[in-house]
């Protein structure tokens, strides 16, 4: 009809725009389509679960949405730190029936949503301390079927089991024999003896020495060392900031065998005993900050000194010098006003090697050891104000050194010998009886000492390394504890320095070594 217009199709431009829009819609739709989750060849996966058999490692190419992972018959034996950190939503982790022998300290870091953990039927003998600490909401833990060694390394687990809200299936010890087949949950914590100690090298003083004497003066800690190799009595000062011994001063002493510090009426004196050229007493002058010679010691009385002991009796200061010459005598000196004066000659002609002052039961005694006869015990007479011979220690005819200690109510003597065994003797009220013999060929030095309630004995030798023994309270004997690489020691010295407990070992043949006593918690 003439009134009607012919109907036309869309314009070509509109068709092109429509086609383009349709294509864009298809692309957007394609992007929104879910992808098939990645899955390693050894695993069967869904969107939120993975079941893996014979895997060579913890699978890495899993979707982060996985909440359940099972590993069975894995072809690896160690689970490293952060092994599952790429699966932060994991709630169920089943690692049972594998051959895992080692789990890293932080293996389960990042699994804050984990509720169920199965480590059953592996080869686990121990577990890292606090490995379950990051698992805040863990409900169930299965550790059955492992070969747990119930030593100090699992003490933390016993403690954790006693306080955790996690349900843990019963687990049993495979070792040691005394705990075998015992339920871990029932082990008494008191049965774990996990605290031990050690002596570790702390500082090396690059010079030989033959004696070491710590002392306090004006609230500072010092150490006096006899060093014949450098012709000096060397004074070191403890640096509380650096926690090291530092050089402080030196006293000339060409052939020093002992440097004995004494603080008398707030004044510092050092007795310098020498093999040749006489012995002397030095005084520290705080005004000039130097040592000055105070007096000589009569060379006719002290010919060949070997040891020095300083002590107080009834308020008076004394020092005694053991003389090892054939024609000498051990001599006692007493402080009087402004100097030390000869007070008594003891034990002449016997080549004395060591002295030990014992002040027990209100009866001061001096024990003198000799390379030519049995040690002699002198007791102080308050009426005569002198030492009086009381008897001999007949069990040890040739002791090079003599030291004493008390354990409980008992008193003991430790005597080293150069040829033959060293001896530990106990005082029985009227005589000494032998408690123990310690192999010690070539021994010139030994020292019992107490550190924090633990008693030790250092025993040196010219032919082997130094042996450290520890006192066994139950057996009332020393047991071998540790070997230190110190040869030819001439003394041992225990020195507490703040929180550092030190053992010094002056050596005649090498460097003077400083060891620190450390406490080690084997359950940590």
NORMO-V187762 format. One record per pair of residues at least 4 apart in sequence whose ideal C-beta (glycine too) atoms are under 6 Angstrom apart, sorted by the first residue. I is the first residue (numbers start at 1). J is the second residue. If there is no record, write none. Layout:
I;J, I;J
//
This chain:
10;14, 10;15, 37;45, 37;47, 37;63, 38;61, 39;43, 39;45, 40;59, 42;52, 42;54, 42;55, 43;50, 43;52, 43;59, 44;51, 45;50, 48;65, 48;66, 48;67, 49;68, 50;62, 50;66, 50;69, 51;70, 52;59, 52;71, 53;72, 53;73, 54;73, 54;75, 55;74, 56;75, 57;76, 58;83, 62;66, 66;87, 67;89, 67;91, 68;92, 69;93, 70;94, 71;95, 72;97, 74;98, 77;99, 77;100, 77;101, 78;102, 79;83, 79;103, 79;107, 80;104, 81;104, 81;106, 82;109, 83;107, 84;111, 85;109, 85;110, 88;110, 89;113, 90;111, 90;114, 91;113, 91;115, 92;116, 93;117, 94;118, 95;119, 96;118, 96;120, 96;121, 97;121, 98;122, 99;123, 100;122, 101;123, 103;107, 105;128, 108;134, 109;134, 112;136, 114;135, 114;138, 115;137, 115;139, 116;140, 117;141, 118;142, 119;143, 120;142, 120;144, 120;145, 121;145, 122;146, 124;146, 125;147, 125;149, 126;149, 126;153, 126;154, 127;131, 129;156, 138;166, 140;167, 141;166, 141;168, 142;169, 143;171, 144;169, 144;171, 147;174, 148;173, 148;174, 149;175, 150;154, 150;173, 150;179, 152;192, 152;194, 152;522, 152;523, 155;192, 155;194, 155;523, 156;523, 158;187, 160;164, 161;185, 170;183, 171;184, 172;181, 172;183, 173;179, 173;180, 173;182, 194;521, 194;522, 194;523, 195;521, 196;520, 197;519, 198;518, 198;520, 199;482, 199;515, 199;517, 200;516, 200;518, 201;515, 202;514, 202;515, 202;516, 203;244, 203;514, 204;511, 205;512, 206;511, 207;227, 208;229, 208;507, 208;508, 209;225, 209;227, 209;506, 209;512, 210;226, 210;257, 210;490, 210;506, 210;508, 211;226, 211;258, 211;491, 212;225, 212;491, 212;493, 212;504, 212;506, 213;224, 213;260, 213;261, 214;223, 214;495, 215;222, 215;261, 216;221, 217;263, 217;268, 221;238, 221;497, 222;235, 222;237, 223;236, 224;233, 224;235, 224;259, 224;261, 225;234, 226;233, 226;256, 226;257, 226;258, 226;259, 227;232, 227;234, 228;255, 228;256, 231;254, 232;250, 232;253, 233;251, 233;253, 233;256, 233;259, 233;272, 234;250, 235;248, 235;249, 236;245, 236;248, 237;246, 237;248, 238;245, 238;497, 239;244, 239;246, 240;498, 251;282, 251;291, 253;272, 253;274, 255;274, 255;275, 255;276, 256;272, 256;274, 257;273, 257;275, 257;305, 258;273, 258;308, 259;270, 259;272, 260;271, 260;308, 260;310, 261;270, 262;269, 262;310, 263;268, 264;317, 264;335, 268;284, 269;281, 269;283, 270;282, 271;281, 271;308, 271;319, 272;280, 273;279, 273;305, 273;308, 274;279, 278;296, 278;299, 279;297, 279;302, 280;293, 280;296, 281;294, 281;295, 282;291, 282;293, 283;292, 283;294, 284;291, 285;290, 285;292, 295;339, 297;302, 301;331, 302;321, 302;323, 302;331, 303;323, 303;325, 303;328, 304;323, 304;324, 304;325, 304;328, 305;321, 306;322, 306;324, 306;353, 307;322, 307;354, 307;355, 308;321, 309;320, 309;355, 309;357, 310;319, 311;318, 311;357, 312;317, 313;364, 313;380, 317;335, 318;332, 318;334, 319;333, 320;332, 320;355, 321;331, 322;330, 322;352, 322;354, 322;355, 323;328, 323;329, 323;330, 323;352, 324;351, 324;353, 329;345, 329;348, 330;346, 330;347, 330;352, 330;368, 331;345, 332;343, 332;344, 333;340, 333;342, 333;343, 334;341, 334;343, 335;340, 336;341, 344;386, 347;352, 347;368, 347;376, 350;370, 350;372, 350;373, 351;370, 351;371, 351;372, 352;368, 352;370, 353;369, 353;371, 353;400, 354;369, 354;401, 354;402, 355;368, 356;367, 356;402, 356;403, 356;404, 357;366, 358;365, 358;404, 359;364, 363;379, 364;380, 365;377, 365;379, 366;378, 366;387, 367;375, 367;377, 367;402, 368;376, 369;375, 369;399, 369;402, 371;398, 374;392, 374;393, 374;394, 374;397, 375;393, 375;399, 375;402, 376;392, 377;390, 377;391, 378;387, 378;389, 379;388, 379;390, 380;387, 381;386, 381;388, 393;432, 395;434, 396;415, 396;423, 399;415, 400;416, 400;418, 400;444, 401;416, 401;445, 401;446, 402;415, 403;414, 403;447, 403;448, 404;413, 405;412, 405;448, 406;411, 410;426, 411;427, 412;426, 413;425, 414;424, 414;446, 414;448, 415;423, 416;422, 416;443, 416;446, 417;422, 421;437, 421;438, 421;439, 422;438, 422;440, 422;443, 423;434, 423;437, 424;435, 424;436, 425;432, 425;434, 426;433, 426;435, 427;432, 428;433, 436;477, 440;459, 441;463, 442;461, 442;462, 442;463, 443;461, 445;460, 445;489, 445;490, 445;491, 446;459, 447;458, 447;492, 448;457, 449;456, 449;494, 450;455, 451;501, 451;517, 455;471, 456;468, 456;470, 457;469, 457;478, 458;468, 458;492, 459;467, 460;466, 460;489, 462;488, 465;483, 465;485, 466;484, 466;486, 466;489, 467;483, 468;481, 468;482, 469;478, 469;480, 469;481, 470;479, 470;481, 471;478, 472;477, 472;479, 486;505, 486;507, 486;513, 487;509, 488;507, 488;508, 488;509, 489;505, 489;507, 490;506, 490;508, 491;506, 492;505, 493;504, 494;503, 495;502, 496;501, 497;502, 500;516, 501;517, 502;514, 502;516, 503;515, 504;514, 505;513, 506;512
//
